[in-house]
Amino acid sequence: MFGIHDPGIWLPYVLAVACLLFAVWFGITRWNKDSDEDTHP
């Protein structure tokens, strides 16, 4: 992968991209949803 053969080098990059994609997906799916919890009494 890109000339880097050591998994200890490219694995953090793959995990960072996976976390970014999860955060984007989570943000889009929860964008304007009403909260089930009432935070203001």
C-alpha distance matrix in Angstrom:
0.0 3.8 5.3 5.6 6.7 9.2 9.4 12.2 10.3 7.7 10.4 12.9 11.1 10.7 14.3 15.6 14.7 16.3 19.3 19.7 19.8 22.2 24.3 24.6 25.6 28.0 29.6 30.2 31.7 33.9 34.8 38.6 39.4 42.6 42.4 44.2 45.2 48.0 47.0 50.3 53.5
3.8 0.0 3.8 5.5 8.3 10.8 11.7 13.8 11.0 9.0 12.3 14.0 11.7 12.3 15.9 16.3 15.4 17.7 20.4 20.2 20.7 23.5 25.2 25.2 26.6 29.1 30.2 30.8 32.8 34.9 35.4 39.2 40.3 43.6 43.4 45.5 46.5 49.0 47.9 50.9 54.3
5.3 3.8 0.0 3.8 6.2 9.3 11.4 13.4 10.9 10.0 13.5 15.5 13.9 14.7 18.1 18.8 18.4 20.6 23.1 23.3 24.0 26.6 28.3 28.6 30.0 32.3 33.5 34.3 36.1 38.2 38.8 42.6 43.6 46.8 46.5 48.5 49.3 51.9 50.7 53.8 57.1
5.6 5.5 3.8 0.0 3.8 5.8 8.0 9.6 7.3 7.0 10.4 12.4 11.5 12.6 15.6 16.5 16.8 18.8 21.0 21.6 22.7 24.9 26.5 27.3 28.7 30.7 32.1 33.2 34.9 36.7 37.5 41.3 42.2 45.2 44.6 46.4 47.1 49.7 48.4 51.5 54.8
6.7 8.3 6.2 3.8 0.0 3.8 6.4 8.9 8.1 8.1 10.5 13.3 13.2 13.7 16.3 18.0 18.5 19.7 22.2 23.3 24.1 25.9 27.9 29.0 30.0 31.8 33.6 34.7 36.1 37.9 39.1 42.9 43.4 46.3 45.6 47.2 47.9 50.6 49.5 52.8 55.9
9.2 10.8 9.3 5.8 3.8 0.0 3.8 5.4 5.6 6.9 8.6 11.1 12.1 12.8 14.7 16.6 17.7 18.8 20.7 22.3 23.5 24.8 26.7 28.2 29.3 30.7 32.6 34.1 35.3 36.8 38.1 41.9 42.3 45.0 44.0 45.5 45.9 48.7 47.4 50.7 53.7
9.4 11.7 11.4 8.0 6.4 3.8 0.0 3.8 5.3 5.3 5.4 8.6 10.0 10.0 11.5 13.9 15.1 15.6 17.6 19.5 20.5 21.6 23.6 25.3 26.1 27.4 29.5 31.0 32.0 33.5 35.1 38.8 39.0 41.7 40.6 41.9 42.4 45.3 44.1 47.6 50.5
12.2 13.8 13.4 9.6 8.9 5.4 3.8 0.0 3.8 6.0 5.7 7.2 9.6 10.7 11.3 13.2 15.3 16.0 17.2 19.2 20.8 21.7 23.2 25.3 26.4 27.3 29.2 31.1 32.2 33.3 34.8 38.5 38.7 41.2 39.9 41.2 41.4 44.1 42.7 46.1 49.0
10.3 11.0 10.9 7.3 8.1 5.6 5.3 3.8 0.0 3.8 5.8 6.5 7.6 9.6 11.0 12.0 13.8 15.4 16.6 18.0 19.8 21.2 22.4 24.1 25.7 26.9 28.3 30.1 31.6 32.8 33.9 37.7 38.3 40.9 39.9 41.5 41.8 44.3 42.8 46.0 49.1
7.7 9.0 10.0 7.0 8.1 6.9 5.3 6.0 3.8 0.0 3.8 5.6 5.3 6.4 8.8 10.0 10.9 12.5 14.4 15.6 16.9 18.6 20.2 21.5 22.9 24.4 26.0 27.4 28.9 30.4 31.5 35.3 35.9 38.8 38.0 39.7 40.2 42.9 41.6 44.9 48.0
10.4 12.3 13.5 10.4 10.5 8.6 5.4 5.7 5.8 3.8 0.0 3.8 5.4 5.1 6.2 8.5 10.0 10.5 12.2 14.2 15.4 16.4 18.2 20.0 21.0 22.2 24.1 25.8 26.9 28.3 29.7 33.5 33.7 36.4 35.4 36.9 37.4 40.2 39.0 42.4 45.4
12.9 14.0 15.5 12.4 13.3 11.1 8.6 7.2 6.5 5.6 3.8 0.0 3.8 5.4 5.0 6.0 8.6 9.7 10.3 12.1 14.1 15.1 16.2 18.2 19.8 20.6 22.1 24.2 25.5 26.5 27.7 31.5 31.9 34.5 33.4 35.0 35.3 37.9 36.4 39.7 42.8
11.1 11.7 13.9 11.5 13.2 12.1 10.0 9.6 7.6 5.3 5.4 3.8 0.0 3.8 5.5 5.1 6.3 8.6 9.9 10.6 12.4 14.3 15.3 16.7 18.4 19.9 21.1 22.7 24.4 25.7 26.6 30.4 31.2 34.0 33.3 35.3 35.8 38.3 36.9 40.1 43.3
10.7 12.3 14.7 12.6 13.7 12.8 10.0 10.7 9.6 6.4 5.1 5.4 3.8 0.0 3.8 5.5 5.3 6.2 8.7 9.9 10.7 12.3 14.3 15.5 16.6 18.2 20.0 21.3 22.6 24.3 25.5 29.3 29.8 32.7 32.1 33.9 34.7 37.4 36.4 39.7 42.9
14.3 15.9 18.1 15.6 16.3 14.7 11.5 11.3 11.0 8.8 6.2 5.0 5.5 3.8 0.0 3.8 5.4 4.9 6.1 8.5 9.8 10.4 12.1 14.2 15.2 16.1 18.1 19.9 20.9 22.1 23.7 27.4 27.6 30.3 29.4 31.0 31.6 34.3 33.3 36.6 39.7
15.6 16.3 18.8 16.5 18.0 16.6 13.9 13.2 12.0 10.0 8.5 6.0 5.1 5.5 3.8 0.0 3.8 5.4 5.1 6.2 8.7 9.8 10.5 12.4 14.2 15.2 16.4 18.4 20.0 21.0 21.9 25.7 26.4 29.1 28.3 30.3 30.7 33.2 31.9 35.0 38.3
14.7 15.4 18.4 16.8 18.5 17.7 15.1 15.3 13.8 10.9 10.0 8.6 6.3 5.3 5.4 3.8 0.0 3.8 5.4 5.0 6.2 8.6 9.8 10.6 12.3 14.1 15.3 16.6 18.3 19.9 20.7 24.5 25.4 28.4 28.1 30.2 31.1 33.6 32.6 35.7 39.0
16.3 17.7 20.6 18.8 19.7 18.8 15.6 16.0 15.4 12.5 10.5 9.7 8.6 6.2 4.9 5.4 3.8 0.0 3.8 5.4 5.2 6.2 8.6 10.0 10.5 12.1 14.1 15.4 16.5 18.2 19.6 23.3 23.7 26.7 26.2 27.9 29.0 31.8 31.0 34.4 37.5
19.3 20.4 23.1 21.0 22.2 20.7 17.6 17.2 16.6 14.4 12.2 10.3 9.9 8.7 6.1 5.1 5.4 3.8 0.0 3.8 5.5 5.0 6.1 8.6 9.8 10.3 12.0 14.2 15.3 16.2 17.6 21.3 21.7 24.4 23.6 25.5 26.1 28.8 27.8 31.1 34.3
19.7 20.2 23.3 21.6 23.3 22.3 19.5 19.2 18.0 15.6 14.2 12.1 10.6 9.9 8.5 6.2 5.0 5.4 3.8 0.0 3.8 5.4 5.1 6.2 8.6 9.8 10.5 12.3 14.3 15.4 16.0 19.8 20.8 23.7 23.4 25.8 26.6 28.9 27.8 30.9 34.3
19.8 20.7 24.0 22.7 24.1 23.5 20.5 20.8 19.8 16.9 15.4 14.1 12.4 10.7 9.8 8.7 6.2 5.2 5.5 3.8 0.0 3.8 5.5 5.1 6.1 8.5 9.9 10.6 12.3 14.2 15.1 18.9 19.7 22.9 23.0 25.2 26.5 29.0 28.5 31.5 34.9
22.2 23.5 26.6 24.9 25.9 24.8 21.6 21.7 21.2 18.6 16.4 15.1 14.3 12.3 10.4 9.8 8.6 6.2 5.0 5.4 3.8 0.0 3.8 5.5 5.1 6.0 8.4 9.9 10.5 12.0 13.8 17.4 17.5 20.5 20.2 22.1 23.3 26.1 25.7 28.9 32.1
24.3 25.2 28.3 26.5 27.9 26.7 23.6 23.2 22.4 20.2 18.2 16.2 15.3 14.3 12.1 10.5 9.8 8.6 6.1 5.1 5.5 3.8 0.0 3.8 5.5 5.1 6.0 8.5 9.9 10.5 11.6 15.3 15.9 18.7 18.3 20.7 21.6 24.0 23.2 26.3 29.6
24.6 25.2 28.6 27.3 29.0 28.2 25.3 25.3 24.1 21.5 20.0 18.2 16.7 15.5 14.2 12.4 10.6 10.0 8.6 6.2 5.1 5.5 3.8 0.0 3.8 5.5 5.1 6.1 8.6 10.0 10.3 14.0 15.3 18.5 18.9 21.6 22.9 25.1 24.5 27.3 30.8
25.6 26.6 30.0 28.7 30.0 29.3 26.1 26.4 25.7 22.9 21.0 19.8 18.4 16.6 15.2 14.2 12.3 10.5 9.8 8.6 6.1 5.1 5.5 3.8 0.0 3.8 5.5 5.2 6.2 8.6 9.9 13.4 13.9 17.3 17.8 20.0 21.8 24.4 24.4 27.4 30.6
28.0 29.1 32.3 30.7 31.8 30.7 27.4 27.3 26.9 24.4 22.2 20.6 19.9 18.2 16.1 15.2 14.1 12.1 10.3 9.8 8.5 6.0 5.1 5.5 3.8 0.0 3.8 5.5 5.3 6.1 8.3 11.6 11.6 14.6 14.6 16.7 18.3 20.9 20.8 23.9 27.1
29.6 30.2 33.5 32.1 33.6 32.6 29.5 29.2 28.3 26.0 24.1 22.1 21.1 20.0 18.1 16.4 15.3 14.1 12.0 10.5 9.9 8.4 6.0 5.1 5.5 3.8 0.0 3.8 5.6 5.3 5.6 9.4 10.4 13.5 13.9 16.7 18.1 20.1 19.7 22.5 25.9
30.2 30.8 34.3 33.2 34.7 34.1 31.0 31.1 30.1 27.4 25.8 24.2 22.7 21.3 19.9 18.4 16.6 15.4 14.2 12.3 10.6 9.9 8.5 6.1 5.2 5.5 3.8 0.0 3.8 5.5 5.2 8.6 10.0 13.6 14.9 17.7 19.7 21.6 21.8 24.3 27.6
31.7 32.8 36.1 34.9 36.1 35.3 32.0 32.2 31.6 28.9 26.9 25.5 24.4 22.6 20.9 20.0 18.3 16.5 15.3 14.3 12.3 10.5 9.9 8.6 6.2 5.3 5.6 3.8 0.0 3.8 5.8 8.2 8.2 11.8 13.0 15.2 17.6 19.9 20.6 23.4 26.4
33.9 34.9 38.2 36.7 37.9 36.8 33.5 33.3 32.8 30.4 28.3 26.5 25.7 24.3 22.1 21.0 19.9 18.2 16.2 15.4 14.2 12.0 10.5 10.0 8.6 6.1 5.3 5.5 3.8 0.0 3.8 6.0 5.5 8.8 9.5 12.2 14.2 16.4 16.9 19.6 22.7
34.8 35.4 38.8 37.5 39.1 38.1 35.1 34.8 33.9 31.5 29.7 27.7 26.6 25.5 23.7 21.9 20.7 19.6 17.6 16.0 15.1 13.8 11.6 10.3 9.9 8.3 5.6 5.2 5.8 3.8 0.0 3.8 5.9 9.2 10.7 14.0 15.8 17.2 17.4 19.6 22.9
38.6 39.2 42.6 41.3 42.9 41.9 38.8 38.5 37.7 35.3 33.5 31.5 30.4 29.3 27.4 25.7 24.5 23.3 21.3 19.8 18.9 17.4 15.3 14.0 13.4 11.6 9.4 8.6 8.2 6.0 3.8 0.0 3.8 6.5 9.1 12.4 14.4 15.3 16.0 17.7 20.9
39.4 40.3 43.6 42.2 43.4 42.3 39.0 38.7 38.3 35.9 33.7 31.9 31.2 29.8 27.6 26.4 25.4 23.7 21.7 20.8 19.7 17.5 15.9 15.3 13.9 11.6 10.4 10.0 8.2 5.5 5.9 3.8 0.0 3.8 6.3 9.1 11.6 13.1 14.4 16.6 19.3
42.6 43.6 46.8 45.2 46.3 45.0 41.7 41.2 40.9 38.8 36.4 34.5 34.0 32.7 30.3 29.1 28.4 26.7 24.4 23.7 22.9 20.5 18.7 18.5 17.3 14.6 13.5 13.6 11.8 8.8 9.2 6.5 3.8 0.0 3.7 6.4 8.8 9.8 11.6 13.4 15.9
42.4 43.4 46.5 44.6 45.6 44.0 40.6 39.9 39.9 38.0 35.4 33.4 33.3 32.1 29.4 28.3 28.1 26.2 23.6 23.4 23.0 20.2 18.3 18.9 17.8 14.6 13.9 14.9 13.0 9.5 10.7 9.1 6.3 3.7 0.0 3.8 5.4 7.1 8.7 11.3 13.8
44.2 45.5 48.5 46.4 47.2 45.5 41.9 41.2 41.5 39.7 36.9 35.0 35.3 33.9 31.0 30.3 30.2 27.9 25.5 25.8 25.2 22.1 20.7 21.6 20.0 16.7 16.7 17.7 15.2 12.2 14.0 12.4 9.1 6.4 3.8 0.0 3.8 6.6 9.3 12.0 13.4
45.2 46.5 49.3 47.1 47.9 45.9 42.4 41.4 41.8 40.2 37.4 35.3 35.8 34.7 31.6 30.7 31.1 29.0 26.1 26.6 26.5 23.3 21.6 22.9 21.8 18.3 18.1 19.7 17.6 14.2 15.8 14.4 11.6 8.8 5.4 3.8 0.0 3.8 6.0 9.0 10.4
48.0 49.0 51.9 49.7 50.6 48.7 45.3 44.1 44.3 42.9 40.2 37.9 38.3 37.4 34.3 33.2 33.6 31.8 28.8 28.9 29.0 26.1 24.0 25.1 24.4 20.9 20.1 21.6 19.9 16.4 17.2 15.3 13.1 9.8 7.1 6.6 3.8 0.0 3.8 5.6 6.9
47.0 47.9 50.7 48.4 49.5 47.4 44.1 42.7 42.8 41.6 39.0 36.4 36.9 36.4 33.3 31.9 32.6 31.0 27.8 27.8 28.5 25.7 23.2 24.5 24.4 20.8 19.7 21.8 20.6 16.9 17.4 16.0 14.4 11.6 8.7 9.3 6.0 3.8 0.0 3.8 6.5
50.3 50.9 53.8 51.5 52.8 50.7 47.6 46.1 46.0 44.9 42.4 39.7 40.1 39.7 36.6 35.0 35.7 34.4 31.1 30.9 31.5 28.9 26.3 27.3 27.4 23.9 22.5 24.3 23.4 19.6 19.6 17.7 16.6 13.4 11.3 12.0 9.0 5.6 3.8 0.0 3.8
53.5 54.3 57.1 54.8 55.9 53.7 50.5 49.0 49.1 48.0 45.4 42.8 43.3 42.9 39.7 38.3 39.0 37.5 34.3 34.3 34.9 32.1 29.6 30.8 30.6 27.1 25.9 27.6 26.4 22.7 22.9 20.9 19.3 15.9 13.8 13.4 10.4 6.9 6.5 3.8 0.0
